[in-house]
């Protein structure tokens, strides 16, 4: 995490996944540019991070583990059980 004046930049990296958020888009762009010289970086809309599904809506962000839960239910043959 870095804070300069009123600008914040937060970087979370785990294995080969990463998440970059900040209060100033130009700070994010500079970080990505500098990092891309040494690392292979893919950018895009956040849909999945560390096995969690991220649903972004105008009224907020919802994080769930729908896929993981489904796999657990299938493993224990409970995927057809009532909700």
C-alpha positions, 0 to 999 in steps of 0.5 A: 500500500502506498499513499501520497497526499490524497492518492492511494494505491493498493496492490495485492499479489498472491502467487500468479494473481494480483489485484490493483486498486487506487483512488487515482487512475493515473497512479494505477497506470504508472504502476502497471507501466513500470511493472510490465517491464519486468512482469507479464501483466494482464489487465481487465475487469475483475470477475474472479480473484483467488477463487472468489467470484466478484460481481460489480453492480452500481449499488456495490460489490458482491463477493461469493464462492459460488463455483467452489460451493458447487464443487463441494456439493458435487463431491459429496453428491449433494448438488441436487439437494434442496436449497 
